[in-house]
Amino acid sequence: MQHYVVYMGEHSFEDSESVITANHEMLTSVMGSHEGAQGAVVHHYTKTFRGFSAMLTSDQARKLQESDSVVSVFESKTSRIHTTHSWEFLGVTNLENSHQSLKDSTSDTIIGVIDSGTCSPLECLFIC
């Protein structure tokens, strides 16, 4: 059993309970029982899109992927933080003037930012 995320795109359900019920029904079709489906679910995504994460076998994940209402199924992976000192790594020492110093520099490097929730409010403001 691995942790998978099942993404089904936008939904038109009226409330979160309706989404959760529909998710359980879909998962029951590959798990074999409603109790098994409820026990396998780790999280339901009900607000801005429809989906869920669950502990599944690769065969169950493949069966869900074959459903017309499923956009994608992928294994959930945990990423480790490589540094909490991004600003030093980027050569930014003064956050007050960092926007201008980055704007003035040129290179063939694309910097990607993943918000891990560990930045200070000033750092998060700078990222946005």
PAZAPA-4460 file (N, C-alpha, C; in steps of 0.05 Angstrom, whole numbers, plus 32768, in hexadecimal, padded with zeros to 4 digits):
% residues 128
    n_x    n_y    n_z   ca_x   ca_y   ca_z    c_x    c_y    c_z   seq   type   mol
   8011   7FE8   8000   8000   8000   8000   8012   8019   8000     1      M     A
   800B   802B   7FEE   8019   8045   7FEC   8004   805B   7FEF     2      Q     A
   800E   8073   7FF5   7FFD   808A   7FF8   7FFA   8097   7FDC     3      H     A
   7FE2   8098   7FD1   7FDC   80A3   7FB7   7FC9   80BB   7FB9     4      Y     A
   7FCC   80CE   7FA7   7FB9   80E4   7FA4   7FA9   80E0   7F8B     5      V     A
   7F8F   80E1   7F8D   7F7C   80DE   7F77   7F70   80F9   7F72     6      V     A
   7F76   8105   7F5A   7F6C   811F   7F53   7F56   811D   7F3E     7      Y     A
   7F3F   812A   7F43   7F29   8128   7F31   7F20   8143   7F26     8      M     A
   7F30   8158   7F2A   7F2A   8172   7F1E   7F14   8181   7F2D     9      G     A
   7F07   8193   7F1F   7EF2   81A3   7F2C   7EDA   8192   7F32    10      E     A
   7ECA   819C   7F45   7EB1   818E   7F4C   7E9A   81A1   7F4D    11      H     A
   7E82   8197   7F4B   7E6A   81A7   7F4C   7E58   819F   7F63    12      S     A
   7E63   8191   7F77   7E53   8188   7F8E   7E4C   81A0   7F9F    13      F     A
   7E36   819F   7FAE   7E2D   81B5   7FBE   7E3C   81B8   7FD8    14      E     A
   7E47   81A2   7FE3   7E55   81A4   7FFD   7E6A   818F   7FFF    15      D     A
   7E7B   8191   8013   7E91   817F   8017   7E88   8162   801C    16      S     A
   7E72   815F   802B   7E68   8144   8030   7E61   8135   8017    17      E     A
   7E55   8143   8003   7E4F   8136   7FEA   7E68   812D   7FDB    18      S     A
   7E7D   813D   7FDC   7E96   8136   7FD0   7EA2   811D   7FDD    19      V     A
   7EA2   811D   7FF8   7EAD   8106   8007   7E9D   80ED   8002    20      I     A
   7E83   80EF   8000   7E72   80D7   7FFA   7E79   80CC   7FDE    21      T     A
   7E7B   80DE   7FCA   7E82   80D6   7FAF   7E9E   80C9   7FAE    22      A     A
   7EB1   80D5   7FBE   7ECC   80CA   7FBF   7ECC   80AD   7FCB    23      N     A
   7EBC   80AA   7FE0   7EBB   808F   7FEC   7EAE   807B   7FD9    24      H     A
   7E9A   8083   7FCA   7E8E   8071   7FB6   7EA2   8069   7FA1    25      E     A
   7EB1   807C   7F97   7EC6   8075   7F83   7EDA   8062   7F8E    26      M     A
   7EE4   8068   7FA6   7EF8   8057   7FB3   7EED   803C   7FBA    27      L     A
   7ED4   803A   7FC1   7EC7   8020   7FC7   7EC8   800E   7FAE    28      T     A
   7EC6   801A   7F97   7EC5   800A   7F7E   7EDF   7FFB   7F7A    29      S     A
   7EF6   8005   7F85   7F0F   7FF7   7F81   7F18   7FE8   7F9B    30      V     A
   7F0E   7FF1   7FB2   7F15   7FE5   7FCB   7F05   7FCC   7FD2    31      M     A
   7EEC   7FCC   7FC8   7EDA   7FB5   7FCD   7EC7   7FB9   7FE4    32      G     A
   7ECC   7FCC   7FF6   7EB9   7FD1   800B   7EBA   7FEE   8013    33      S     A
   7EA3   7FF8   801D   7EA1   8013   8026   7EB3   8018   803F    34      H     A
   7EB5   8005   8050   7EC5   8007   8068   7EE3   8008   8060    35      E     A
   7EEA   7FF8   804D   7F06   7FF8   8043   7F0D   8013   8036    36      G     A
   7EFA   801E   8028   7EFE   8038   801B   7F01   804E   8030    37      A     A
   7EF0   804E   8044   7EF2   8062   8059   7F0C   8060   8068    38      Q     A
   7F15   8047   806D   7F2E   8043   807B   7F47   804A   806C    39      G     A
   7F45   8049   8051   7F5C   804F   8040   7F61   806D   803C    40      A     A
   7F4C   807D   803E   7F4E   8099   8038   7F60   80A7   804D    41      V     A
   7F72   80B8   8043   7F83   80C8   8055   7F78   80E4   8056    42      V     A
   7F6F   80EF   803F   7F65   810B   803E   7F52   810E   8026    43      H     A
   7F3E   811F   802A   7F2C   8126   8014   7F32   8143   800C    44      H     A
   7F32   8149   7FF2   7F35   8164   7FE8   7F19   816C   7FDE    45      Y     A
   7F0D   817F   7FEB   7EF1   8185   7FE5   7EEB   81A2   7FDF    46      T     A
   7EFE   81B4   7FE2   7EF8   81D0   7FDF   7EFB   81DA   7FC3    47      K     A
   7F13   81DC   7FB9   7F17   81E7   7F9E   7F18   81D3   7F88    48      T     A
   7F1C   81BA   7F8F   7F1C   81A4   7F7C   7F14   818A   7F8A    49      F     A
   7F0E   8176   7F7A   7F06   815D   7F85   7F1D   8149   7F83    50      R     A
   7F21   813B   7F99   7F35   8126   7F9A   7F38   811B   7FB6    51      G     A
   7F4A   8108   7FB9   7F4F   80FD   7FD3   7F6B   80F0   7FD2    52      F     A
   7F75   80EA   7FEA   7F8E   80DA   7FEC   7F87   80C2   7FFC    53      S     A
   7F93   80AC   7FF5   7F8D   8092   8002   7FA4   807F   8001    54      A     A
   7FA4   806C   8012   7FB7   8056   8012   7FAC   8041   7FFF    55      M     A
   7FBB   803C   7FE9   7FB2   802B   7FD3   7FC8   8018   7FCA    56      L     A
   7FC0   8002   7FBE   7FD4   7FF1   7FB0   7FD7   7FFE   7F94    57      T     A
   7FEC   7FF6   7F86   7FF1   8001   7F6B   7FDA   7FF8   7F59    58      S     A
   7FCF   7FE1   7F5D   7FB9   7FD7   7F4C   7F9F   7FE8   7F51    59      D     A
   7F9A   7FEF   7F6A   7F83   8000   7F70   7F87   801C   7F64    60      Q     A
   7F9F   8027   7F66   7FA5   8041   7F5A   7FA1   8040   7F3C    61      A     A
   7FAA   802B   7F2F   7FA6   8028   7F12   7F89   8027   7F0B    62      R     A
   7F79   8018   7F1A   7F5C   8016   7F15   7F4E   8031   7F17    63      K     A
   7F56   8041   7F2C   7F4B   805C   7F2F   7F52   806D   7F17    64      L     A
   7F6B   806B   7F0E   7F75   807B   7EF8   7F65   8076   7EDE    65      Q     A
   7F5A   805E   7EDC   7F4A   8057   7EC4   7F2E   8063   7EC4    66      E     A
   7F26   806E   7EDB   7F0B   807A   7EDC   7F0A   8094   7ECC    67      S     A
   7EF4   8098   7EBE   7EF0   80B0   7EAE   7EF0   80CA   7EBF    68      D     A
   7EE8   80C8   7ED8   7EE6   80E0   7EE9   7F00   80E7   7EF7    69      S     A
   7F15   80D6   7EF4   7F2F   80DB   7F00   7F42   80E8   7EEC    70      V     A
   7F4D   80FF   7EF4   7F60   810D   7EE3   7F7C   8100   7EE6    71      V     A
   7F84   80FB   7EFF   7F9F   80EF   7F03   7FA0   80E1   7F1E    72      S     A
   7FB2   80CD   7F20   7FB8   80C0   7F39   7FD6   80BF   7F3A    73      V     A
   7FE1   80C8   7F51   7FFE   80C7   7F54   8005   80C1   7F71    74      F     A
   801C   80B5   7F74   8026   80AE   7F8F   802D   80C8   7F9D    75      E     A
   8024   80CA   7FB6   802B   80E1   7FC7   8048   80DD   7FD1    76      S     A
   8058   80F2   7FCD   8073   80F0   7FD6   8079   8107   7FE9    77      K     A
   8089   8101   7FFD   8091   8116   8010   80AC   8121   8007    78      T     A
   80AE   813B   8005   80C7   8148   7FFE   80D4   8154   8017    79      S     A
   80ED   8152   8018   80FC   815D   802F   8107   8179   8028    80      R     A
   8107   818A   803C   8112   81A5   8038   8130   81A2   8035    81      I     A
   813B   81AF   8020   8158   81AE   801C   8166   81C5   802B    82      H     A
   8158   81DB   802F   8164   81F1   803E   814E   8202   804A    83      T     A
   8154   820E   8060   8143   8223   806C   8150   823E   8069    84      T     A
   8166   823E   8059   8175   8257   8055   8175   825F   8038    85      H     A
   815D   825F   802C   815A   8264   800F   8166   827F   8007    86      S     A
   8163   8293   8018   816C   82AE   8011   818A   82AF   800F    87      W     A
   8199   82A1   8021   81B6   82A0   801F   81BE   8290   8006    88      E     A
   81B0   827B   8001   81B5   826A   7FEA   81B3   827A   7FD0    89      F     A
   819E   828C   7FCF   819A   829C   7FB7   81AB   82B5   7FB6    90      L     A
   81BB   82B9   7FCB   81CC   82D1   7FCC   81BD   82EA   7FD3    91      G     A
   81A5   82E7   7FDF   8196   82FE   7FE8   819B   8303   8005    92      V     A
   81A8   8319   800C   81AF   831E   8028   819E   8333   8034    93      T     A
   8192   8345   8024   8182   835B   802F   8166   8358   8023    94      N     A
   8153   834F   8034   8138   834A   802A   812A   8364   8021    95      L     A
   8132   837B   802D   8126   8394   8026   812B   839B   8008    96      E     A
   8144   8395   7FFE   814B   839C   7FE3   814E   8384   7FD1    97      N     A
   8145   836C   7FDB   814A   8353   7FCC   813B   8353   7FB1    98      S     A
   8123   835E   7FAF   8114   835E   7F96   8124   836C   7F80    99      H     A
   812F   8383   7F87   813F   8393   7F74   8159   8384   7F6C   100      Q     A
   8166   8378   7F80   817F   836A   7F7A   817B   8352   7F68   101      S     A
   8165   8343   7F6C   815E   832D   7F5A   8156   8337   7F3F   102      L     A
   8148   834D   7F3E   813F   8358   7F24   8157   8361   7F13   103      K     A
   816C   836B   7F20   8183   8375   7F12   8196   835F   7F09   104      D     A
   8193   8347   7F14   81A5   8331   7F0D   819A   8322   7EF4   105      S     A
   81AC   8316   7EE5   81A4   8306   7ECE   81B2   82EC   7ECE   106      T     A
   81A5   82D7   7EC6   81B1   82BD   7EC3   819E   82AB   7EB4   107      S     A
   81A6   8292   7EAF   8196   827F   7EA2   8189   826C   7EB7   108      D     A
   8185   8275   7ECF   817B   8265   7EE5   815E   826C   7EEA   109      T     A
   814D   8258   7EED   8131   825B   7EF5   8130   8252   7F12   110      I     A
   8125   8264   7F22   8122   825D   7F3F   8105   8256   7F44   111      I     A
   8101   823E   7F4F   80E6   8235   7F56   80E4   8236   7F74   112      G     A
   80CC   823E   7F7D   80C8   8240   7F9A   80B0   822E   7FA2   113      V     A
   80B5   821E   7FB6   80A0   820E   7FC1   809B   8218   7FDD   114      I     A
   8083   8221   7FE3   807D   822B   7FFD   8078   8214   8010   115      D     A
   808A   820F   8022   8088   81F8   8034   807A   8200   804E   116      S     A
   8073   8219   8050   8066   8223   8068   8079   822A   807E   117      G     A
   8093   822A   8078   80A7   8230   808C   80B3   824C   8089   118      T     A
   80AA   825C   8076   80B5   8276   8072   80A8   828A   8085   119      C     A
   80B7   829F   808B   80AC   82B5   809C   8099   82C5   808B   120      S     A
   8087   82D5   8097   8074   82E5   8087   8083   82F7   8073   121      P     A
   8099   8303   807B   80A8   8314   8068   80B3   8304   8051   122      L     A
   80BD   82EC   8056   80C7   82DB   8040   80B0   82D3   802E   123      E     A
   8099   82CB   8039   8082   82C3   8029   8078   82DB   8018   124      C     A
   8078   82F3   8023   8071   830A   8014   8083   830F   7FFD   125      L     A
   809E   830B   8002   80B1   830F   7FED   80AD   82FA   7FD6   126      F     A
   80A7   82E1   7FDD   80A2   82CC   7FC9   808B   82D3   7FB7   127      I     A
   8075   82DD   7FC3   805D   82E3   7FB4   8063   82FB   7FA2   128      C     A
***
